[in-house]
Amino acid sequence: MAQPNSPPSAFFAICLLHSAVATICGALIMFYLNEIAAFGHGRETARKLQGSTPHDQLLIQTSDSFAGLLLVAIGFLLFMVAFIEDRDFQAFFAKGCVLLHASMALWRIFFERRLEDLAGDWPRQLVGDIVLSLSWVLFLVYSWREKYD
């Protein structure tokens, strides 16, 4: 068990970083989707992503709001998990996060790049998935080094 005044662990720092990213992105998606889409994809693509009929627009806005809410919930979950000090759980959780980010990267490679309107954005998002996954891999390498040294 860690001492009350001990410095935060790498797991704690990574969880807080990922928590902040997920929460901020989720809030931006829920409340500023049009501005974020125009900034990330360009105005023309953002307009296409909004839908063409009022019914489509409502479905897309509802879906995007739920996606943003899910990201906020994931951010809070990561914040709570950051305070768990069990090394076995931390390693298990980090492996799950690597698998999740790798799955997202594969999704972008095999499916998202085929979407005409999003074809220009998938490489940048793929780099983001790889960087997020790499942070967990580095934590695993660091924790294995501590365990076996």
CYANA upper distance limits for C-alpha pairs under 8 A (distance plus 0.5 A):
  1 MET  CA     85 GLU  CA      7.39
  2 ALA  CA      6 SER  CA      6.98
  2 ALA  CA     85 GLU  CA      7.92
  8 PRO  CA     12 PHE  CA      6.57
  8 PRO  CA     13 ALA  CA      7.31
  9 SER  CA     13 ALA  CA      6.91
 10 ALA  CA     14 ILE  CA      6.57
 10 ALA  CA    139 PHE  CA      7.11
 11 PHE  CA     15 CYS  CA      6.52
 11 PHE  CA     82 ALA  CA      7.17
 11 PHE  CA     90 GLN  CA      7.50
 11 PHE  CA    139 PHE  CA      7.31
 12 PHE  CA     16 LEU  CA      6.67
 12 PHE  CA     82 ALA  CA      5.14
 12 PHE  CA     83 PHE  CA      7.07
 13 ALA  CA     17 LEU  CA      6.64
 13 ALA  CA     82 ALA  CA      8.17
 14 ILE  CA     18 HIS  CA      6.59
 14 ILE  CA    135 SER  CA      7.66
 14 ILE  CA    136 TRP  CA      8.06
 15 CYS  CA     19 SER  CA      6.33
 15 CYS  CA     78 LEU  CA      6.06
 15 CYS  CA     79 PHE  CA      6.83
 15 CYS  CA     81 VAL  CA      7.78
 15 CYS  CA     82 ALA  CA      5.73
 16 LEU  CA     20 ALA  CA      6.58
 16 LEU  CA     78 LEU  CA      7.46
 16 LEU  CA     79 PHE  CA      6.32
 16 LEU  CA     82 ALA  CA      7.10
 17 LEU  CA     21 VAL  CA      6.81
 18 HIS  CA     22 ALA  CA      6.57
 18 HIS  CA     75 GLY  CA      7.59
 18 HIS  CA     78 LEU  CA      7.62
 18 HIS  CA    132 LEU  CA      8.42
 19 SER  CA     23 THR  CA      6.49
 19 SER  CA     74 ILE  CA      7.76
 19 SER  CA     75 GLY  CA      4.55
 19 SER  CA     76 PHE  CA      7.01
 19 SER  CA     77 LEU  CA      8.23
 19 SER  CA     78 LEU  CA      5.72
 19 SER  CA     79 PHE  CA      6.13
 20 ALA  CA     24 ILE  CA      6.45
 20 ALA  CA     75 GLY  CA      6.97
 21 VAL  CA     25 CYS  CA      6.47
 21 VAL  CA     75 GLY  CA      7.97
 22 ALA  CA     26 GLY  CA      6.41
 22 ALA  CA     71 LEU  CA      5.80
 22 ALA  CA     72 VAL  CA      6.58
 22 ALA  CA     74 ILE  CA      7.15
 22 ALA  CA     75 GLY  CA      5.39
 23 THR  CA     27 ALA  CA      6.61
 23 THR  CA     71 LEU  CA      6.54
 23 THR  CA     72 VAL  CA      4.84
 23 THR  CA     73 ALA  CA      8.02
 23 THR  CA     74 ILE  CA      7.95
 23 THR  CA     75 GLY  CA      5.27
 23 THR  CA     76 PHE  CA      7.75
 24 ILE  CA     28 LEU  CA      6.64
 24 ILE  CA     72 VAL  CA      7.97
 25 CYS  CA     29 ILE  CA      6.60
 25 CYS  CA     68 GLY  CA      7.70
 25 CYS  CA     71 LEU  CA      7.61
 25 CYS  CA     72 VAL  CA      8.30
 26 GLY  CA     30 MET  CA      6.67
 26 GLY  CA     67 ALA  CA      7.75
 26 GLY  CA     68 GLY  CA      4.37
 26 GLY  CA     69 LEU  CA      6.49
 26 GLY  CA     70 LEU  CA      7.69
 26 GLY  CA     71 LEU  CA      5.20
 26 GLY  CA     72 VAL  CA      5.53
 27 ALA  CA     31 PHE  CA      6.60
 27 ALA  CA     32 TYR  CA      8.32
 27 ALA  CA     68 GLY  CA      6.62
 27 ALA  CA     69 LEU  CA      7.87
 27 ALA  CA     72 VAL  CA      7.15
 28 LEU  CA     32 TYR  CA      5.51
 28 LEU  CA     33 LEU  CA      6.80
 28 LEU  CA     36 ILE  CA      7.70
 28 LEU  CA     68 GLY  CA      7.97
 29 ILE  CA     33 LEU  CA      5.12
 29 ILE  CA     36 ILE  CA      7.81
 29 ILE  CA     64 ASP  CA      7.23
 29 ILE  CA     65 SER  CA      7.18
 29 ILE  CA     67 ALA  CA      8.16
 29 ILE  CA     68 GLY  CA      5.55
 30 MET  CA     64 ASP  CA      7.29
 30 MET  CA     65 SER  CA      5.18
 30 MET  CA     66 PHE  CA      8.18
 30 MET  CA     67 ALA  CA      8.38
 30 MET  CA     68 GLY  CA      5.53
 30 MET  CA     69 LEU  CA      7.34
 31 PHE  CA     65 SER  CA      8.45
 32 TYR  CA     36 ILE  CA      6.66
 33 LEU  CA     37 ALA  CA      6.38
 33 LEU  CA     64 ASP  CA      8.36
 34 ASN  CA     38 ALA  CA      6.59
 34 ASN  CA     46 ALA  CA      7.41
 35 GLU  CA     39 PHE  CA      6.61
 36 ILE  CA     40 GLY  CA      6.47
 37 ALA  CA     41 HIS  CA      6.02
 37 ALA  CA     42 GLY  CA      7.44
 37 ALA  CA     43 ARG  CA      8.10
 37 ALA  CA     45 THR  CA      8.50
 37 ALA  CA     46 ALA  CA      5.70
 38 ALA  CA     42 GLY  CA      4.99
 38 ALA  CA     43 ARG  CA      5.07
 38 ALA  CA     44 GLU  CA      8.28
 38 ALA  CA     45 THR  CA      7.98
 38 ALA  CA     46 ALA  CA      5.69
 38 ALA  CA     47 ARG  CA      8.50
 39 PHE  CA     43 ARG  CA      8.02
 41 HIS  CA     45 THR  CA      6.34
 41 HIS  CA     46 ALA  CA      6.62
 41 HIS  CA    118 LEU  CA      8.18
 41 HIS  CA    121 ASP  CA      7.62
 42 GLY  CA     46 ALA  CA      6.57
 43 ARG  CA     47 ARG  CA      6.59
 44 GLU  CA     48 LYS  CA      6.98
 45 THR  CA     49 LEU  CA      6.68
 45 THR  CA    117 ASP  CA      6.60
 45 THR  CA    118 LEU  CA      8.43
 46 ALA  CA     50 GLN  CA      6.99
 47 ARG  CA     51 GLY  CA      7.93
 48 LYS  CA     52 SER  CA      7.88
 48 LYS  CA    117 ASP  CA      8.36
 50 GLN  CA     56 ASP  CA      8.32
 50 GLN  CA     57 GLN  CA      6.13
 50 GLN  CA     60 ILE  CA      7.17
 50 GLN  CA     61 GLN  CA      8.18
 51 GLY  CA     56 ASP  CA      5.75
 51 GLY  CA     57 GLN  CA      5.38
 51 GLY  CA     60 ILE  CA      7.58
 52 SER  CA     56 ASP  CA      6.96
 52 SER  CA     57 GLN  CA      7.33
 53 THR  CA     57 GLN  CA      6.65
 54 PRO  CA     58 LEU  CA      6.66
 55 HIS  CA     59 LEU  CA      6.79
 56 ASP  CA     60 ILE  CA      6.56
 57 GLN  CA     61 GLN  CA      6.50
 58 LEU  CA     62 THR  CA      6.55
 59 LEU  CA     63 SER  CA      6.55
 60 ILE  CA     64 ASP  CA      6.52
 61 GLN  CA     65 SER  CA      6.54
 62 THR  CA     66 PHE  CA      6.76
 63 SER  CA     67 ALA  CA      6.69
 64 ASP  CA     68 GLY  CA      6.64
 65 SER  CA     69 LEU  CA      6.61
 66 PHE  CA     70 LEU  CA      6.54
 67 ALA  CA     71 LEU  CA      6.83
 68 GLY  CA     72 VAL  CA      6.81
 69 LEU  CA     73 ALA  CA      6.70
 70 LEU  CA     74 ILE  CA      6.62
 71 LEU  CA     75 GLY  CA      6.59
 72 VAL  CA     76 PHE  CA      6.84
 73 ALA  CA     77 LEU  CA      6.63
 74 ILE  CA     78 LEU  CA      6.59
 75 GLY  CA     79 PHE  CA      6.71
 76 PHE  CA     80 MET  CA      6.78
 77 LEU  CA     81 VAL  CA      6.62
 78 LEU  CA     82 ALA  CA      6.58
 79 PHE  CA     83 PHE  CA      7.97
 80 MET  CA     84 ILE  CA      8.21
 84 ILE  CA     89 PHE  CA      8.43
 84 ILE  CA     90 GLN  CA      8.06
 85 GLU  CA     90 GLN  CA      7.90
 86 ASP  CA     90 GLN  CA      6.74
 87 ARG  CA     91 ALA  CA      6.73
 88 ASP  CA     92 PHE  CA      6.71
 89 PHE  CA     93 PHE  CA      6.43
 90 GLN  CA     94 ALA  CA      6.53
 91 ALA  CA     95 LYS  CA      6.68
 91 ALA  CA    140 LEU  CA      6.95
 91 ALA  CA    143 SER  CA      8.34
 92 PHE  CA     96 GLY  CA      6.82
 93 PHE  CA     97 CYS  CA      6.76
 94 ALA  CA     98 VAL  CA      6.73
 94 ALA  CA    136 TRP  CA      6.01
 94 ALA  CA    137 VAL  CA      7.99
 94 ALA  CA    139 PHE  CA      8.12
 94 ALA  CA    140 LEU  CA      7.45
 95 LYS  CA     99 LEU  CA      6.76
 95 LYS  CA    136 TRP  CA      7.96
 95 LYS  CA    137 VAL  CA      8.33
 95 LYS  CA    140 LEU  CA      8.32
 96 GLY  CA    100 LEU  CA      6.63
 97 CYS  CA    101 HIS  CA      6.65
 97 CYS  CA    133 SER  CA      7.48
 97 CYS  CA    136 TRP  CA      7.48
 98 VAL  CA    102 ALA  CA      6.51
 98 VAL  CA    133 SER  CA      5.49
 98 VAL  CA    134 LEU  CA      8.16
 98 VAL  CA    136 TRP  CA      6.71
 98 VAL  CA    137 VAL  CA      7.35
 99 LEU  CA    103 SER  CA      6.54
100 LEU  CA    104 MET  CA      6.78
101 HIS  CA    105 ALA  CA      6.69
101 HIS  CA    129 ASP  CA      6.09
101 HIS  CA    130 ILE  CA      7.59
101 HIS  CA    132 LEU  CA      7.56
101 HIS  CA    133 SER  CA      5.97
102 ALA  CA    106 LEU  CA      6.71
102 ALA  CA    129 ASP  CA      7.72
102 ALA  CA    130 ILE  CA      7.83
102 ALA  CA    133 SER  CA      7.45
103 SER  CA    107 TRP  CA      6.65
104 MET  CA    108 ARG  CA      6.80
104 MET  CA    129 ASP  CA      7.47
105 ALA  CA    109 ILE  CA      6.76
105 ALA  CA    126 LEU  CA      6.01
105 ALA  CA    129 ASP  CA      6.42
105 ALA  CA    130 ILE  CA      7.68
106 LEU  CA    110 PHE  CA      6.55
107 TRP  CA    111 PHE  CA      6.04
107 TRP  CA    112 GLU  CA      7.04
108 ARG  CA    112 GLU  CA      5.06
108 ARG  CA    113 ARG  CA      6.62
108 ARG  CA    122 TRP  CA      6.58
108 ARG  CA    125 GLN  CA      8.41
108 ARG  CA    126 LEU  CA      7.18
109 ILE  CA    113 ARG  CA      6.50
109 ILE  CA    122 TRP  CA      8.01
109 ILE  CA    126 LEU  CA      8.27
110 PHE  CA    114 ARG  CA      7.98
111 PHE  CA    115 LEU  CA      7.83
112 GLU  CA    118 LEU  CA      7.38
112 GLU  CA    119 ALA  CA      7.48
112 GLU  CA    122 TRP  CA      7.15
113 ARG  CA    118 LEU  CA      7.15
113 ARG  CA    119 ALA  CA      5.15
113 ARG  CA    120 GLY  CA      8.21
113 ARG  CA    122 TRP  CA      6.39
114 ARG  CA    118 LEU  CA      8.42
114 ARG  CA    119 ALA  CA      6.82
115 LEU  CA    119 ALA  CA      6.18
118 LEU  CA    122 TRP  CA      7.20
121 ASP  CA    125 GLN  CA      6.94
122 TRP  CA    126 LEU  CA      6.36
123 PRO  CA    127 VAL  CA      6.81
124 ARG  CA    128 GLY  CA      7.02
125 GLN  CA    129 ASP  CA      6.80
126 LEU  CA    130 ILE  CA      6.70
127 VAL  CA    131 VAL  CA      6.63
128 GLY  CA    132 LEU  CA      6.66
129 ASP  CA    133 SER  CA      6.57
130 ILE  CA    134 LEU  CA      6.39
131 VAL  CA    135 SER  CA      6.87
132 LEU  CA    136 TRP  CA      7.51
133 SER  CA    137 VAL  CA      6.86
134 LEU  CA    138 LEU  CA      6.53
135 SER  CA    139 PHE  CA      6.83
136 TRP  CA    140 LEU  CA      6.75
137 VAL  CA    141 VAL  CA      6.70
138 LEU  CA    142 TYR  CA      6.53
139 PHE  CA    143 SER  CA      6.54
140 LEU  CA    144 TRP  CA      6.52
141 VAL  CA    145 ARG  CA      6.58
142 TYR  CA    146 GLU  CA      6.85
143 SER  CA    147 LYS  CA      6.62
144 TRP  CA    148 TYR  CA      6.55
145 ARG  CA    149 ASP  CA      6.31
